[in-house]
Amino acid sequence: MEHQPLRSSDIRERNEKIILNLIRSRTYLSQSEVTRLTGLRAPTAFRIFSGLETQGFIRSATVSAATEDKKGRKPQYFEVVPQAFYAFGIDFWALSATLSVCDFSGKVIYIEEHQFPSSMDVQILMDQLYALIQRAYKKAKIPKDRVLGFGIGAPGRIDLSQGLVLRYPRIAGLDNFPLGQRLSEKFGVPVYLHNNASLIALAEDRSGETEGSRSLFTFLVRSGVGGAYLEGGRAFTVLNRTAVEVGHMSLDCDGPVCSCGGRGCLEEYISEDAVLSFLPKSLNIKTFLDLDRAIETHRESILQALAESLRIFELGIRNIYTLFAPETFLIVSRSANYADLLASYLRERIGDLARIDGTPVRLVSDRYNPARIGQRAGDLVFEHFLS
């Protein structure tokens, strides 16, 4: 099949999006900088800037005098108009969902965390997500025609191109479920899915503890254990499907039975429910939030109780290093104390693992930040729009 030649309108739209993307990513930009960065002729850049300003997508920006050049000229800078467009970012798992509304500048202007009922199936999930989205439209008071789409961080294995949740056993009926299609049909906007561990890795890589790492492996520890590998800021996938189901990596063939049907999977040792089951009753830790508080006063006792879990986790990290050799490992949990406990212990155990330049592999921890993840999910929408 022959490719159709580009029309002038296609070229104009492409150039508009290139400029919008540059301004958005750099906060503000002048026309002269755009011509230097893109190679566009000055008259072309001027026409595009004028058109974008007329449409209400960009506006003049006030910047510090430090940006003036040596000859004292004051270039005119522009920034995106935050109210030009919006995106919804949603992260959900078996127990809850968080929805963030992001404006075009990337700022989170509305956020809601919602707890799911104890008994969940796919129909209840969809009803809950529908209600969450409808409340956001109402409370954030944004025009529906300005919403470019929804970015979804979903648990389990995801087919990115088709918007399918391929496998997530903790919500009945969610396997091979067309989540993207259902939400798109309901609300009339594009929907982009990604695995939530990958979104967390992408968010951390941009502005978190691991910023600047050339390669990163992330563990998301919640009801299960999600995994994501990033190299050069891109998430590893196979045939456009997320692939690193690290929680179901079997590390002990005689270990406990996992929800996936296997034995000795990583999540049976370090996930929230698994860890609670290993702790002595004398510590009176009944919930994961109890554990977060107890680590501050009973750290050594908890480390002793989790000795086998920590040994298994170390094996898992060594296996992952053999496969991917990341520069940095990141552990993310709802409990900053639990993530730090895991990272602190393992940091001493994997000192023999080294990066290409001979420096030790980094192992860091961070607390799950719903606003940051919602913002990164919203970025999925803006990235597709500007691509």
Protein Blocks (a to p, Z undefined) as FASTA:
>chain_A
ZZddddfklmmmmmmmmmmmmmmmnopacfklmmmmnopafklmmmmmmmmmmnopaccd
dddfklpcfkopacddddddfklpccddddddfkbccdddddfkopafbdcdddddfbdc
fklmmmmmmmmmmmmmmmnopafklpgbdcdddehjddfknopafbdckbghkaopafkl
mmmmmnopacddddfklmmmmmmmmmmmkgoiabdcdddddfbccddddeehiacdeehi
afblfklpcfbfkbccdfkopahiaklmmgmklmmmmpcfklopabfklmmmmmmmmmmm
mmmmmmmmmmmmmmmmmmmmmmnopabdcdddfblklmmmmmmmmmmmmmmpccfkopac
ddddddddfklmmmmmmmmmmmmmmZZ
